[in-house]
Amino acid sequence: MSGNTTVRRRWIQEWDPEDRAFWERTGRRTANRNLVFSVLSEHIGFSIWSLWSVMVLFMGPKYGIDPAGKFFLVAMPTLVGAFVRIPYTVAVARFGGRNWTVVSALLLLLPALAAAYVMEPGTSYTTFMVVAALTGLGGGNFASSMTNINAFFPQHRKGWALGLNAGGGNIGVPVIQLVALAVITWAGATSPRLVLGIYIPLIVVSATLAALFMDNLAPMKNDTGALAEVLKERHTWLMSVLYIGTFGSFIGFSFAFGLVLQTQFGRTPLQAAQLTFVGPLLGSLIRPLGGWLADRWGGARITLWNFAGMAAATLVVLYASSQRSLPVFLAGFTTLFVLAGLGNGSTYKMIPVIFEAKAQNRIAELGISTEQAAAWSRRMSGAAVGVIGAVGALGGLFINLAFRQSFLVAKTGTPAFASFLAAYAVCAALTWTVYLRRPTRSAAPAPVKESVHA
């Protein structure tokens, strides 16, 4: 590779971010520009994905849907969003990052327009479920965006870049909750279509900006074989479990928090809306810090301490839930959001480092060149980002189903929180056993030279 950037009709033909001269000359500027508009598109995608976490706040008694039905309604987008992340990841390699960003942004018009059409009393529950499923398309935007941005940045900048990209996307959750709060405050809880009236134009704007200012990377094109290869890697599945614990918690709690406040603590839609955005906002803002800390101290170390903190916060929430203490509950739950966001950044940073270490092993074992090893690492980590993101999103489904069952059987969220505590203990044990007890490159700070136990 020459190290020059050749652009033809928005296709960059050569890309080598590990070449310092290339990176300083043109790579950094190009990568940062794509990052900015990727964040915008992903932000809107997250907002639409979490649309029904706020739509249920507008669904009063006239809608005839009980709390269990509402928990299932907000779980549907997480299920669909998890499954579409795999094809969305493949689409980046098949069609190009810029091209797919435009298409995936425009696809968000389907759930937004459908929700604007059906959101009124008298609509059947089945119809609401179908429209909620459509919003799962917004969940796919995350996987394609992260896969795309992963290819633009050099190894030592991936933690920061992926954290910023994901954090900017995650913040779409509290933003739409703030929009809903504004609508409920000024127009009442009977005007859900005003929320869609704000977001439909924003979808068009994000798609237009992506078309004008983003690029496709030709080296990624037709590289769909990496997906099949990465599915055979055990680290893909181990990291998926960890990401269920971090991102699954973030998205699941984001979707369910307002309903928990209404169901367990008797909050009105306005009172719930005034509280729901705080946790997702803090969790989103802190995600880049998780990536930065992982760059500095090692992803597994930060992830392990993060799960320990999440377990401690869950104990606080368990106590508050059993005592029905809203202030303590809010403090514990907000801490869970913050730690989930931090863990999102640290676990995602582990992915490219794992495959970079395995690529170095391939140089010695297979006698391939450094350039070939770097290309393999980018292919595998890009595909792994999509798979792990897809499996991790299923955590949001599990959380909402756990809440649904908990309130159906016990009329409280306490049993659900007990199950979350057990899950965090499992994730902490897995992190220690695989990535710290036997040190790996993924577990250590960058200066430490260690090998991956494949």
N, C-alpha and C positions, 0 to 999 in steps of 0.2 A: 504494500500500500504506500502510496507516495506521500501521504500526509496532507494533500491538498483537498479542499472541498469543491467538488464539481457539482453544480446545480443545474438541472434541466427540468423545466416545468414543475417546480416544487419537489423534485426528487434529488436528494443529495446522493451522489454516486459513490463517494468515498468518505469514510468517517472513522477516525482513529483518535478518540478522546484521551487515550493513554500516552499519546505522543505530546510531550510538554509544549514543544514549539507550535504544533498544530492547535493545541488547546488555547494557548495564549493568543495566537494570531487570529483565529476565526471561530474555534470550537466553543469557547466560553460564551461568546455573544449569541451564537446560534442556539446553543442549548438553553440559555436563560430565556431567550425569546419564546421558544417552544414551551418552556416550563410555565411561563406566565399565562399563556392562553390555554394550556392544558389544565391549569388550576381553575380557571374560569369555567371551562366546560364541565369539569368534574364537579365543581361546586354546585352548578345547576342540576347536574345529574343526581347528586346526593339529596338536594332539596326535593326533587320529584320523587325519588325513592322513598323518602320519609314523609311524603304527602299525607298518608293516611294516619300518621301519628298525630296530625293536627285536625284532619277531617273528622275524626271520631269525637273531638271536643265540640264540634258543632251538632253532633247527632244526639239530640235530646229525646225525651220520651216519645215524641211523635214518630220517630223512626222505628220504634218497636224492636230495638236490638239490645240484648242484655250485655253485662260486662264480659261474660265468657265469649259471646259472639264478637264483641269488639276486639278482644285479645287475638282471636283467630283472624280477624280482618287485618290487623296490623302485622300479623305473622306472614300473611300471604306474600307481600312484596319481598320479604327476606328470602323466602323459599325460591321464588322465581329469580330474584337477583343473584342468588348463589349459582343457579344452574346456567344462567346466560353469561356468567363471567368466563367460562371456558371458551365458547365460540367468540366472545368479544376479544379474548386474548389472541386467538388464532387470526382474527380479522386484521389485527395490526400488521402481522407478517404478510397476510394475503393481499391487503388493499393499501397498506401504508398508514402510518400514524396520523398524518394530517387528514387524509381522506376519510378514515374511519371516525376521527373525532367529529368531522362535519356530519357524517351520516348518523352517528350515535346521538349527537345533539338534536338533530331534526326528529329522530324517532321519539324523543320525549314529548313531542306534540301529541302523540297518540294517547298516552294516559292523561295528559293535562286537559285536552279537549273532551275526552270521554268523561272525566270527573266533573268538568263544568256542566256537562249535559245531564248527568244522572243525579247530582247531589241535591236531593230534595226528598221530603217525607213521601212515603208511598212507593218508592223504588224497592224492588225485591232485594232480599239479602244476597241471592245468587248473582244478581247484576252488580251489586257492590263488590262481591268477591272477584268477579271477572275484571272489573276496572282496577281494583287494588292489585291484582296480579299483573296488569299492564305496567303499573308503576315500578315493577321489578326491573324493567329495562334500565332505569336509572342506576341500579346497582351494578350493572355490567360496565358502565362508564369507568368505574374505578379500576377494574382489571385492565382494560385496554389502555387507559391513561398511564397507569403505573408501568406496564410493560413497555410502552413507548418511551417514557421518560428514563427508564432504567438504561436504555440503549444510548441515550444522549450524553450521559455523564461518566467521567472516569471513576475508578474504584474508590479513591479517597474522598470523592464528593457525593457518592450515591446516598449515604445515610442522610445527609442534609437535604439533597434534592428530592429523594423519595419521601422524606418526612414532611417537607414543605408542600410537595404536591398532594400528598394524602391529607395533611392537616388543612390545606386550603379547600380540599373537597369535603372533608368531614364537617367543616364549619357550615356547610350548606344545611345541616340538620338544625342547629340552633337558629340559623337565620330565618328559615321558613317558620320555625316556631315563634320567632319574634314578629314576623309578618302576621301570623295568625293572632298573636296577642294584640297587635295593633288593630286588626280588623274586629276582633271581639270587643275591644275597648271602645272603639268609635262607632261601630255599626251593629254591635250585638252578636249573639251566637246563632243568628239565623241568616247570616250572609256569607256562606263558605265560598261562593263563586268569586268574591272579591279577591281571594288569595290566588285563584287561577288567573284572574285578570291581570295580576301583576307578573306572574311567571311565564305566561305564554309569550309575551313580547321578549322577555329575557332569553328564552330558548332560541328564538330567531337571531337575536344579537350575538349570542355565544357561537352559534353555528357560522354566522357570517365572519366574525373575527378569526375563527379557526381557519376558515377557507382563505382568508387574506394573509395571515401572518405565520402559519405553521408550515412545517416541512415533513416530507416522507424520507425515511432512510432506506436507500436501495439495498444495503447489505442485509436488511431484515426481510426483504421480500421473498416470498415462497419458502420461508424457513419453518413451515408448519411441522416438519418432522421432529423438531425439538420437543413438541408437546408429548408425543409418544415416548420419547427417550426419557423425559423428566418424570413421567409417571412410574418408571421403573426404579427411580432413586428413592431409597428409604428416607433420606433427609426431607424429601418433598412431603411425605406423610407425617413425619415427626414434627416438622415446622407447621404443618396444617393444624395439628392438635394445639400447639402453642398459640396459633393465631385465632383459633376458636375461643381460647381463653381471653385474649385481649380484644381483638376487633369484634368478635361475636358478642362480647359483653358490651362494648361501646354501642354497637348498632341496636342490639336487643334492648338495652336499658333506655336508649334514646327513643325507641318506638313505644315502649311500654310505660315510661315514667308517668306521663300525664294520666293514664288510665289507673295506675296504682294509686296515685294521689286522690283521684276521684272515688275509687272503689274502696280503698282501705281507710282513707282519712276524710272522706266526705267533702272534698274540695269541689267548688263549682267550676264550670269550664273556664271562667275568667281567672279564678284563683289558681287553678292548675296551670293555665297558660303563663301566668306570672312567674312560675317556678321552673317549668320544664326546660327552658332554654339554657339555664345557668350551667348545669352539668355538661351537656354536650358542647357548649361554647368553650368551657375551660379544657375539656378533653381534647377538643380540636386544636386549640391554640398551643397546647403543650406537646402535641405529637412531634413537631420538628425537633423539640428539645430531646425527646427520646432517641431520635436518630443521631443527634449531635453527641449525646452522652455515649451512645453505642460506638460512634466513630472514635471517641476518646478513650473509653474504658473497656469496650468489648460488649457485643450485643447480648451474650448469654449472661454475663454478670448483671447487667442492668435488668434483663428480663427476669432473672431469678429473684432479685430483691423486689421487683415490681409485683410478682405473684405473691410474695410474702406480704407485701403491703395490701394487696387486694383481699387476701384472706383476713387480715386484721380489720380492714374496713367492713368486710362482710359480717364479721362478728359484731361490730357496732350496729350495723343495720338489723341484724337478727335480734339484738337486744331491743332496739327501738321499735321494731315491728311487734315484738311480743308485748311491749309496754305501751304501744300506740303513742309513742312520743314523737310528734312531728319534727320539732327542732333537731333532736338527735338523729332521726331518720334522714333528714335533709343533709346534715353534716356528713354522715356516713356514706350516703348515696353520692353526694358530690365528690367525695374523696375517691369513690369507686370510678367515677367518670374520669377524673384526673389521671388516676393510675392506669386505667384502660387506654387512655390516649397516649400516655408515656410508653406503655408497653407495645402499642401499635408501632411506634417508631423504632423501638429497639429490636423487636422480632423481625420487622421487615429488613432492617440493616443486616441481620444475620444471613439472609438468603444469598445476596451476591457474594458475601465473604466466604460462605461455605463452598460455592461453586468455583470461586477464584482459587481457593486452596486445593480443591480437587483438580483444577486445571493445571496447577503447578505439579501435582503428582503425575499427571498425564505426560508432562514434558519428560520426566525421568523414566516413566514406565514405557511410553510409546515412542519416544524420540521425536515428538512433534516440535515445531518451532514455537517460539514465544508468541508470535502473531496468531498462529493457529489455536494455541491454548487460550489466548484472550478472546478470540472469536467464539470458541466453544463455551467459555464462561458466560459471555453475554447472551448467547443463544439459550443456554440452560437456565440462567437466572431469570431471564425475561419470561420464559415459559413457566418457570416455577412460581414467579410472582402471580401469574394468572390462576394457576391451580390452587395455590395456597390461599389466595384471596377468595376464590370460590368456596373452598371448603370452610374457611374461616367465617364466611358470611352465614353459613348454616348455624353458627352459634347463636345468631340473632333469632332464628326460628326456634331453637331449643329453649331459649330464655322466655319467649312469648308463650310457647306451649306449656312451659313449666308454670308460669304465672296463671295461665288459664286453668290448668288442672288444680293448682293450689287454691285458687279462689272458689272453684267449683266444689272442692271437697272440704276444705278447712275454713273457707270464707276469709282467709287472710293470706298474705304473701310469705309468711314465715317458712313453711316447708320448701318453697321455691328457693329462698335464700340459703337454706341449709344445703340444698343440692349444689348451689353455686360454690359454697365453701369447699365442698368435697372436690369439685372440679378444679378449683385453683390449687388445691393440695396436690392433685395429680399432675398438673402442669408444672408446678415447682419441682416436684420429684423428677419429672422427665427432663427438665432443663438441667438439673444438677447431674443426673446420671449420664446423660448423653454428651452434654456440651461443657461440663465443668469438671466432673469427677475424673474423666479422662480428657485432659485439655485438647481442644481442637482450635484450629485457626478461627473458627466462627465464634469461639468463646473468649478469645484473647484480644487485648489491644493490638492495634496494627503493628507496632514494632516487634512483637513477639513472633518468632518463627516456629510454628508448630504444624503438625500434620493432621489431616482429617482422618478419623477412623471410619472408613467407608463401609 
